[in-house]
Amino acid sequence: MAHILKPFILLVIKLLSTNCYTEMLDLWLSELNGNKIRVLVELKRHLSAKAYLRGFTRGIFGTLLFPIFAPISGSFEATKNFSVGVQDIVYKSGLTAQQNYELYVTFVRNYFCMTDDQQYWQCCDLPAFDDSCETIPRQAREVMHVLMDPVQSISVFFLYHWCIRAWEDYRHTDAMVQRSLKSQIELYCPDPCYGGPCIYLQGVKNPFLCKTVGPFENEYVCDCNTLHEWDPNLQLCVPRNPCLNKQFPPCVLENTLSCIAVGQYEAHCVCKTEFMGPDCSLPRDACVERLNQSSPTGYANCQVQHGNKCYPLLGTDYYTCTCVGSYTPSLTVSEDNCLNRLDPCWKANISVQTGLDSLDHYKSSRRKQKIKATGTEVAHYTITCLNGGTCVSSADFSRSFCICPKSASGETLFTGLNCETPIGVWSEWSLPSACFPQKCGKTRYQWRRRKCLNTSYPDHLTNAEELSKLVYYNFSGTPRQNVYCMGTTEEVLPCEPLAPCSALRLPSRMREELFDYRSLYYFGLITIAQVVFSGLSWYVVSTPILRYIHKRSTRGSLPT
């Protein structure tokens, strides 16, 4: 059945297409009249091209503007010659768009008016349609098949191909040609920036700045800020890869192995072994950061928070520690460290200074210990408890102190930081003094005194060879006179009460009136006033008296 219907269907299609071409022939002949003036209409004023103000649609063939029909001869070879010819004639570099359009229309007319035997078709010069023109040449049908509408499609077809070729030439020519070509493109080609497509986009620096880069839709570029870049596929300002920021690079290039983008705005720098830091700008400091970041740093191993020191070998993964005080390296750790801490009550050689006559005993003891007697040899970092004192340290070995021995009765025998000060022995109490008052009084007392008799010498101290230099100097040389004894040197004792002592005593109210503050205040003012008045009175009265006496004495001394 299919092979029977196929020839019939092809015949129907051929008849319909022939009738269609015949109906449009009169319109085509009038449009291709050689005497007609051809003026290229701007895209903005073109009726059929207004839909393409923001750019041609990619794949425009197959739309209402350029529909695709089956070729007349059954293959695409029928339209190949016309399409190739249009591509060759539609754009000539150096010519304006109007000049190219005139060449294009001339080519279309000549191609349309060519018969199958390559003769000129006389119907193209007739003023109206004639019955002799019913047989349309193959090339004329080819043009009608491609362009469809001679009124609108001829110019739109030209603008489509001319704009594509013009933009291609614009991208590959010099600046002078670009300026002249740009004015033609702006006049006859679509503007994808028409309507402000950048206004509502995020990441845009200037929403009113848009750059056209082609004749097709979405061939525009928005002005993105420094943190974003334009993506022509998404038509968005997408976050820029922070590793590609040339203005503010996140990593120092010569010190970095690689840069890894983390999120939208952050970058992780993988530094070379000799460098460190968030941007690989610092020489590697093993005290701060290790090559293997899971390994403890030099600061952690040296425990610098306790006063120890860490010294890095810059540019490498090595460091050294200087331990202070009771800190020492731990042998269980392969790297240099100060993780071990000695008990501060552990005994060590003391520091002594030679050249003093009073140190012979200590020199001999040091010679037995094979310590040279040339200055200060060994530092002692903790206290030494003397005279039987017991050294006690804290759980973390950070502090230590001495507990001094006591007597059988519970009295402390020594005092001081090192139990170096013996507590003195009191003398007997002196005889009590006479009671005071002696002959009267209900409350009477007497007192007695005693002295702290002990004095201390260095030879009296036990474990003196372990005594620190500071403690030794405090007790060397002459005996100390200020010996510490527990208790007081004087004691007050009560006496037997006697009869009250008689005394002139005013009643309490009279005492209050006499010694009242206001009474004393007024009394003082009155006294001062009397003194001043007496002085003025004497001055006033004494002046004439003295003058009279002086006058009398003067007369008596004159000669008679």
C-alpha positions as CSV (number, residue, x, y, z in Angstrom):
1,M,0.0,0.0,0.0
2,A,2.8,2.4,0.9
3,H,4.5,2.0,-2.5
4,I,1.2,2.7,-4.3
5,L,0.5,5.9,-2.2
6,K,4.0,7.4,-2.4
7,P,3.9,8.6,-6.1
8,F,0.4,10.1,-5.5
9,I,1.5,12.0,-2.4
10,L,4.6,13.4,-4.3
11,L,2.3,14.5,-7.1
12,V,-0.1,16.3,-4.8
13,I,2.8,18.1,-3.1
14,K,4.3,19.2,-6.4
15,L,0.9,20.5,-7.6
16,L,0.4,22.5,-4.4
17,S,3.9,24.0,-4.4
18,T,3.5,24.9,-8.1
19,N,0.2,26.7,-7.4
20,C,1.8,28.5,-4.4
21,Y,4.8,29.8,-6.5
22,T,2.4,30.9,-9.3
23,E,0.3,33.0,-6.9
24,M,3.4,34.7,-5.4
25,L,5.2,35.3,-8.8
26,D,3.5,38.7,-9.5
27,L,4.6,40.0,-6.2
28,W,8.2,38.8,-6.7
29,L,8.4,40.3,-10.2
30,S,7.2,43.7,-8.9
31,E,9.8,43.7,-6.1
32,L,12.7,42.6,-8.3
33,N,11.9,45.2,-10.9
34,G,15.2,46.7,-12.1
35,N,14.0,50.3,-12.0
36,K,13.1,50.2,-8.3
37,I,15.3,52.1,-5.8
38,R,16.7,49.8,-3.1
39,V,17.0,51.5,0.3
40,L,18.1,49.4,3.3
41,V,15.7,50.0,6.2
42,E,17.1,50.2,9.7
43,L,16.4,47.3,11.9
44,K,14.4,49.5,14.4
45,R,12.1,50.7,11.7
46,H,11.7,47.3,9.9
47,L,8.3,45.8,10.5
48,S,9.4,42.2,10.4
49,A,12.7,42.7,12.2
50,K,11.3,44.4,15.4
51,A,11.1,41.0,17.0
52,Y,14.9,40.8,16.8
53,L,15.8,44.2,18.4
54,R,17.6,42.3,21.2
55,G,19.4,39.9,18.8
56,F,18.7,37.2,16.3
57,T,17.7,33.8,17.6
58,R,20.3,31.2,17.0
59,G,18.9,28.6,14.5
60,I,16.6,31.2,13.0
61,F,15.9,28.9,10.0
62,G,12.8,26.9,10.8
63,T,11.0,29.9,12.3
64,L,8.1,31.9,10.8
65,L,10.6,34.3,9.4
66,F,12.7,31.6,7.6
67,P,10.7,28.4,7.4
68,I,12.3,25.2,6.0
69,F,10.4,23.4,3.2
70,A,11.4,20.2,1.4
71,P,13.6,21.1,-1.6
72,I,11.9,21.0,-5.0
73,S,14.2,18.4,-6.5
74,G,14.0,16.1,-3.5
75,S,17.5,17.1,-2.2
76,F,19.2,20.1,-0.6
77,E,21.4,20.6,-3.6
78,A,18.6,22.7,-5.1
79,T,19.2,25.6,-2.7
80,K,22.9,25.1,-2.3
81,N,24.0,27.4,-5.2
82,F,21.8,30.2,-4.0
83,S,22.9,30.0,-0.4
84,V,26.6,29.9,-1.4
85,G,26.2,32.8,-3.7
86,V,24.4,34.9,-1.0
87,Q,27.3,34.2,1.4
88,D,29.8,35.5,-1.1
89,I,27.9,38.6,-2.0
90,V,26.2,39.7,1.2
91,Y,29.3,41.3,2.8
92,K,32.2,43.0,1.2
93,S,34.8,44.5,3.5
94,G,35.2,48.2,3.0
95,L,31.7,48.8,1.7
96,T,28.8,50.3,3.7
97,A,25.7,48.2,4.5
98,Q,23.7,50.1,1.8
99,Q,26.3,49.3,-0.8
100,N,26.4,45.7,0.2
101,Y,22.6,45.6,0.1
102,E,22.4,46.9,-3.5
103,L,24.9,44.2,-4.6
104,Y,22.8,41.6,-2.7
105,V,19.5,42.6,-4.4
106,T,21.2,42.6,-7.8
107,F,22.5,39.1,-7.2
108,V,19.0,37.9,-6.1
109,R,17.4,39.4,-9.2
110,N,20.0,38.0,-11.6
111,Y,19.7,34.6,-9.9
112,F,15.9,34.7,-10.0
113,C,15.7,35.7,-13.7
114,M,18.0,32.9,-14.9
115,T,16.3,30.0,-16.8
116,D,17.3,26.4,-16.6
117,D,19.3,26.6,-19.8
118,Q,21.2,29.7,-18.4
119,Q,19.2,32.2,-20.5
120,Y,17.6,35.4,-19.2
121,W,14.0,34.9,-18.2
122,Q,12.0,37.6,-20.1
123,C,9.1,37.6,-17.5
124,C,11.4,39.6,-15.2
125,D,10.9,42.6,-17.5
126,L,7.2,42.4,-18.0
127,P,5.1,45.1,-16.2
128,A,2.5,42.5,-15.1
129,F,2.0,38.8,-14.8
130,D,1.5,37.0,-18.1
131,D,0.2,33.5,-18.8
132,S,3.4,32.7,-20.6
133,C,5.2,33.0,-17.2
134,E,3.3,30.1,-15.6
135,T,6.3,27.9,-16.1
136,I,8.7,29.2,-13.4
137,P,12.4,28.4,-13.8
138,R,14.1,26.2,-11.2
139,Q,16.3,29.1,-9.8
140,A,13.4,31.4,-9.4
141,R,11.5,28.7,-7.5
142,E,14.7,28.2,-5.4
143,V,14.8,31.9,-4.4
144,M,11.1,31.8,-3.6
145,H,11.5,28.7,-1.6
146,V,14.2,30.2,0.6
147,L,13.0,33.8,1.0
148,M,9.2,33.1,0.9
149,D,8.1,36.8,1.3
150,P,9.8,39.3,-1.1
151,V,8.6,42.3,0.7
152,Q,10.0,41.5,4.2
153,S,12.3,38.5,3.9
154,I,14.7,40.0,1.3
155,S,15.9,42.7,3.6
156,V,15.7,40.7,6.8
157,F,17.6,37.8,5.2
158,F,20.3,40.3,4.2
159,L,20.5,41.9,7.6
160,Y,20.8,38.5,9.3
161,H,23.8,37.4,7.2
162,W,25.4,40.9,6.9
163,C,25.4,41.4,10.7
164,I,26.9,38.0,11.3
165,R,29.7,38.7,8.8
166,A,30.2,42.3,10.0
167,W,30.6,41.3,13.7
168,E,33.1,38.6,12.6
169,D,35.1,41.2,10.7
170,Y,34.8,43.6,13.6
171,R,36.5,41.2,16.0
172,H,39.5,40.6,13.7
173,T,40.2,44.1,12.4
174,D,42.2,47.1,13.5
175,A,40.8,50.0,15.7
176,M,40.3,52.4,12.8
177,V,38.2,50.0,10.8
178,Q,36.3,49.1,14.0
179,R,35.2,52.7,14.5
180,S,33.7,53.0,11.1
181,L,32.2,49.5,11.2
182,K,30.7,50.0,14.7
183,S,28.5,52.9,13.5
184,Q,27.1,50.6,10.7
185,I,26.5,47.8,13.1
186,E,24.7,50.0,15.6
187,L,22.4,51.3,12.9
188,Y,21.4,48.1,11.1
189,C,22.1,45.2,13.6
190,P,20.3,44.1,16.7
191,D,21.4,45.3,20.2
192,P,21.3,42.6,22.8
193,C,21.8,45.3,25.5
194,Y,18.4,46.8,24.5
195,G,16.1,46.9,27.5
196,G,18.9,46.9,30.2
197,P,19.5,43.1,30.9
198,C,22.1,43.9,33.5
199,I,19.9,46.0,35.8
200,Y,18.5,43.1,38.0
201,L,21.6,40.9,38.1
202,Q,23.6,40.3,41.3
203,G,27.3,40.9,41.4
204,V,27.1,43.8,38.9
205,K,29.3,46.8,39.4
206,N,27.4,49.3,37.2
207,P,23.9,47.9,36.2
208,F,23.6,50.5,33.4
209,L,26.8,49.5,31.7
210,C,26.3,46.8,29.1
211,K,28.6,45.8,26.2
212,T,27.3,44.2,23.0
213,V,29.6,41.6,21.5
214,G,27.5,40.0,18.7
215,P,24.3,40.0,16.8
216,F,22.6,37.1,18.5
217,E,20.5,37.1,21.6
218,N,22.4,37.1,24.9
219,E,25.6,38.2,23.1
220,Y,26.3,40.9,25.7
221,V,28.6,41.4,28.7
222,C,27.6,43.1,32.0
223,D,30.1,45.0,34.1
224,C,30.8,42.6,37.0
225,N,32.5,43.7,40.2
226,T,36.0,42.5,41.2
227,L,34.6,39.4,43.1
228,H,32.6,38.2,40.1
229,E,33.1,37.5,36.4
230,W,30.8,37.2,33.5
231,D,29.6,33.8,32.4
232,P,28.4,34.0,28.8
233,N,26.6,30.6,29.1
234,L,24.6,31.4,32.2
235,Q,24.3,35.1,31.4
236,L,25.2,35.9,35.0
237,C,27.9,37.5,37.1
238,V,29.2,34.3,38.8
239,P,31.7,34.4,41.8
240,R,35.3,34.6,40.5
241,N,37.7,31.9,41.4
242,P,39.6,33.5,44.2
243,C,42.8,31.8,43.0
244,L,42.6,33.8,39.8
245,N,42.4,37.2,41.4
246,K,45.3,39.0,39.8
247,Q,44.7,42.3,41.6
248,F,44.8,40.7,45.1
249,P,46.2,37.2,44.7
250,P,45.5,35.0,47.8
251,C,48.8,33.2,47.6
252,V,52.4,34.3,46.9
253,L,53.0,32.6,43.6
254,E,56.7,31.8,43.9
255,N,56.1,30.2,47.4
256,T,53.0,28.2,46.6
257,L,52.6,24.7,45.1
258,S,48.9,25.1,44.4
259,C,45.9,27.2,45.2
260,I,42.5,25.5,46.0
261,A,39.3,27.5,45.9
262,V,37.3,26.9,49.0
263,G,33.7,28.1,48.6
264,Q,33.0,31.2,46.5
265,Y,35.4,33.8,48.0
266,E,38.1,31.8,50.0
267,A,41.2,30.1,48.8
268,H,43.5,27.6,50.4
269,C,47.2,27.9,49.6
270,V,49.4,24.7,49.6
271,C,52.8,26.1,50.4
272,K,56.2,24.7,49.5
273,T,58.1,23.0,52.3
274,E,60.2,26.1,53.0
275,F,57.2,28.4,53.6
276,M,54.1,28.7,55.7
277,G,51.2,31.1,56.5
278,P,47.7,31.5,55.0
279,D,49.3,33.0,51.8
280,C,52.7,31.2,52.0
281,S,54.5,34.5,52.5
282,L,56.4,33.5,55.7
283,P,59.5,31.3,56.0
284,R,58.6,28.1,57.7
285,D,58.9,28.4,61.5
286,A,58.8,25.0,63.2
287,C,58.0,26.7,66.5
288,V,54.7,28.0,65.1
289,E,53.7,25.5,62.4
290,R,54.9,22.0,61.4
291,L,55.1,20.6,57.9
292,N,52.9,17.8,59.2
293,Q,50.2,19.9,60.9
294,S,49.2,17.0,63.1
295,S,52.6,17.0,64.7
296,P,53.0,19.3,67.8
297,T,54.7,22.6,67.2
298,G,58.0,23.7,68.8
299,Y,56.2,26.0,71.1
300,A,54.1,23.0,72.4
301,N,57.1,20.7,72.8
302,C,59.2,23.4,74.4
303,Q,56.4,24.5,76.7
304,V,57.2,28.2,76.2
305,Q,54.3,29.2,78.4
306,H,56.5,28.1,81.4
307,G,59.4,30.3,80.4
308,N,61.3,27.8,78.2
309,K,62.6,29.0,74.8
310,C,62.0,27.7,71.2
311,Y,64.5,28.6,68.5
312,P,63.5,27.7,64.9
313,L,65.7,27.0,62.0
314,L,63.8,29.2,59.5
315,G,62.9,27.6,56.2
316,T,63.0,24.1,57.7
317,D,60.9,21.9,59.9
318,Y,63.5,21.9,62.7
319,Y,63.8,23.8,66.0
320,T,65.7,23.6,69.3
321,C,64.6,24.1,72.9
322,T,66.3,25.8,75.8
323,C,64.8,24.5,79.1
324,V,64.8,26.7,82.2
325,G,64.3,25.9,85.9
326,S,63.2,22.4,86.6
327,Y,62.2,21.5,83.0
328,T,64.3,18.9,81.2
329,P,63.9,17.0,77.9
330,S,61.7,13.9,78.0
331,L,63.6,10.9,76.5
332,T,60.3,9.3,75.3
333,V,59.9,12.1,72.7
334,S,62.1,11.9,69.6
335,E,62.2,15.7,69.0
336,D,63.7,18.3,71.2
337,N,61.4,19.2,74.0
338,C,61.0,20.4,77.6
339,L,58.2,18.1,78.6
340,N,59.8,16.5,81.7
341,R,59.9,18.4,85.0
342,L,62.2,17.5,87.9
343,D,61.0,17.4,91.5
344,P,62.1,20.8,93.0
345,C,63.0,18.9,96.2
346,W,65.6,16.9,94.3
347,K,69.0,17.8,95.6
348,A,71.7,19.3,93.4
349,N,75.1,20.9,93.8
350,I,74.9,24.4,95.2
351,S,76.5,27.5,93.8
352,V,79.4,28.8,95.9
353,Q,82.0,31.5,95.2
354,T,85.6,30.9,96.0
355,G,88.1,33.2,97.6
356,L,86.4,33.7,101.0
357,D,88.2,32.5,104.1
358,S,85.0,31.4,105.8
359,L,84.3,28.9,103.0
360,D,87.1,26.4,103.6
361,H,84.6,23.9,104.9
362,Y,82.6,24.1,101.7
363,K,85.7,24.0,99.5
364,S,86.8,20.7,101.1
365,S,83.3,19.3,100.6
366,R,83.3,20.3,97.0
367,R,86.7,18.8,96.4
368,K,85.3,15.5,97.7
369,Q,82.6,15.9,95.0
370,K,85.2,16.7,92.3
371,I,83.9,20.2,91.7
372,K,86.4,22.8,90.7
373,A,86.8,25.8,93.0
374,T,87.1,28.5,90.3
375,G,84.1,30.8,90.7
376,T,80.4,29.9,90.5
377,E,80.0,26.4,89.1
378,V,76.6,24.9,89.6
379,A,73.2,26.6,89.8
380,H,70.6,25.4,92.2
381,Y,67.1,26.0,91.0
382,T,65.2,25.2,94.1
383,I,65.3,25.6,97.9
384,T,67.3,23.4,100.3
385,C,65.8,22.6,103.7
386,L,68.3,22.9,106.5
387,N,68.4,21.8,110.1
388,G,66.3,18.7,109.5
389,G,63.6,20.5,107.5
390,T,61.4,18.5,105.1
391,C,61.0,19.7,101.5
392,V,57.5,19.4,100.1
393,S,56.6,20.1,96.5
394,S,53.3,20.7,94.7
395,A,51.7,18.0,92.5
396,D,52.8,19.8,89.3
397,F,56.3,20.4,90.7
398,S,55.9,24.1,90.2
399,R,56.3,25.1,93.9
400,S,58.2,23.8,96.9
401,F,58.6,24.8,100.6
402,C,60.2,23.6,103.8
403,I,58.5,22.2,106.8
404,C,60.7,23.0,109.8
405,P,61.2,20.4,112.6
406,K,59.5,20.8,116.0
407,S,60.5,19.8,119.5
408,A,58.9,17.0,121.5
409,S,56.6,19.6,123.1
410,G,55.4,20.8,119.7
411,E,57.4,24.0,119.6
412,T,59.0,25.0,116.2
413,L,62.8,24.9,116.4
414,F,63.7,26.8,113.2
415,T,62.1,29.3,110.9
416,G,62.8,31.0,107.6
417,L,62.5,29.9,103.9
418,N,65.1,27.2,104.3
419,C,64.6,26.6,108.1
420,E,68.0,28.4,108.4
421,T,67.0,30.6,111.4
422,P,67.1,28.8,114.8
423,I,64.4,30.0,117.2
424,G,66.3,31.5,120.2
425,V,66.1,30.4,123.9
426,W,64.7,32.9,126.4
427,S,66.6,33.9,129.6
428,E,64.9,33.7,133.0
429,W,62.3,36.4,133.8
430,S,63.7,39.3,135.7
431,L,62.4,40.2,139.2
432,P,59.0,42.0,139.0
433,S,59.1,45.7,139.4
434,A,57.4,47.6,142.2
435,C,53.6,47.9,141.9
436,F,52.3,51.1,140.5
437,P,50.7,53.1,142.1
438,Q,52.5,52.0,145.2
439,K,50.2,53.2,148.1
440,C,46.7,53.3,146.7
441,G,44.5,52.3,143.8
442,K,42.2,49.4,143.0
443,T,44.0,48.7,139.7
444,R,47.8,48.3,140.1
445,Y,50.3,46.5,138.0
446,Q,54.0,45.5,137.8
447,W,56.1,44.1,134.9
448,R,59.1,41.8,134.3
449,R,61.4,41.3,131.3
450,R,63.5,38.6,129.6
451,K,66.1,38.4,126.8
452,C,66.6,36.2,123.7
453,L,70.0,34.7,124.5
454,N,70.8,32.6,121.4
455,T,73.2,33.7,118.6
456,S,73.7,31.8,115.3
457,Y,76.9,31.0,113.4
458,P,77.2,29.2,110.0
459,D,79.0,26.3,111.8
460,H,75.9,25.8,113.9
461,L,73.7,25.0,110.9
462,T,73.2,21.4,109.8
463,N,73.4,20.4,106.1
464,A,75.2,23.7,105.6
465,E,77.0,22.3,102.5
466,E,73.6,22.3,100.7
467,L,72.9,25.9,101.6
468,S,72.3,28.3,98.7
469,K,74.7,31.3,98.3
470,L,72.1,33.9,99.3
471,V,71.3,32.0,102.5
472,Y,74.9,31.4,103.3
473,Y,75.9,35.1,103.0
474,N,73.1,36.0,105.3
475,F,74.7,33.9,108.0
476,S,78.4,34.2,107.3
477,G,80.9,36.4,109.1
478,T,79.9,38.0,112.5
479,P,77.2,36.5,114.6
480,R,73.7,37.7,114.0
481,Q,72.4,39.7,117.0
482,N,68.7,39.8,116.0
483,V,67.8,36.3,116.9
484,Y,64.2,35.3,116.5
485,C,62.5,34.0,119.7
486,M,58.9,33.0,120.0
487,G,57.0,35.2,122.4
488,T,57.4,38.7,124.0
489,T,60.3,40.2,125.9
490,E,58.0,41.9,128.5
491,E,55.1,40.8,130.6
492,V,52.7,42.8,132.7
493,L,51.4,41.3,136.0
494,P,48.5,42.5,138.2
495,C,49.1,43.7,141.8
496,E,46.9,43.4,144.9
497,P,44.3,46.3,144.9
498,L,44.4,49.0,147.7
499,A,42.1,51.8,148.8
500,P,41.3,54.3,146.1
501,C,43.5,57.2,145.7
502,S,42.1,60.7,146.8
503,A,42.0,63.3,144.1
504,L,40.2,66.6,143.3
505,R,37.4,65.7,141.0
506,L,34.7,68.0,139.8
507,P,31.1,66.8,139.3
508,S,30.5,65.4,135.9
509,R,28.0,68.2,134.9
510,M,30.5,70.8,135.8
511,R,33.2,69.1,133.9
512,E,31.0,69.0,130.9
513,E,30.2,72.7,131.1
514,L,33.8,73.7,131.6
515,F,35.2,71.5,128.8
516,D,32.4,72.0,126.4
517,Y,33.6,73.0,122.9
518,R,31.5,76.1,122.6
519,S,32.4,77.3,126.1
520,L,36.1,76.9,125.3
521,Y,35.5,78.7,121.9
522,Y,33.9,81.7,123.4
523,F,36.4,81.8,126.2
524,G,39.2,82.0,123.7
525,L,37.5,84.8,121.7
526,I,36.9,86.8,124.9
527,T,40.6,86.3,126.0
528,I,41.9,87.5,122.6
529,A,39.6,90.5,122.7
530,Q,40.8,91.5,126.1
531,V,44.5,91.3,125.1
532,V,43.9,93.4,122.0
533,F,41.9,96.0,124.0
534,S,44.6,96.2,126.7
535,G,47.3,96.7,124.1
536,L,45.3,99.5,122.4
537,S,44.5,101.2,125.7
538,W,48.2,101.2,126.7
539,Y,49.2,102.6,123.4
540,V,46.6,105.5,123.7
541,V,47.4,106.3,127.4
542,S,51.1,105.8,127.3
543,T,51.8,108.2,124.4
544,P,51.1,111.5,126.3
545,I,52.7,110.2,129.4
546,L,55.9,109.4,127.6
547,R,55.9,112.8,125.9
548,Y,55.5,114.6,129.3
549,I,58.3,112.6,130.8
550,H,60.5,113.3,127.8
551,K,59.7,117.0,128.0
552,R,60.5,117.2,131.8
553,S,63.8,115.4,131.3
554,T,64.8,117.8,128.5
555,R,64.1,120.9,130.6
556,G,66.2,119.5,133.5
557,S,69.2,119.0,131.3
558,L,69.3,122.6,130.0
559,P,72.0,125.0,131.6
560,T,70.7,127.7,134.0
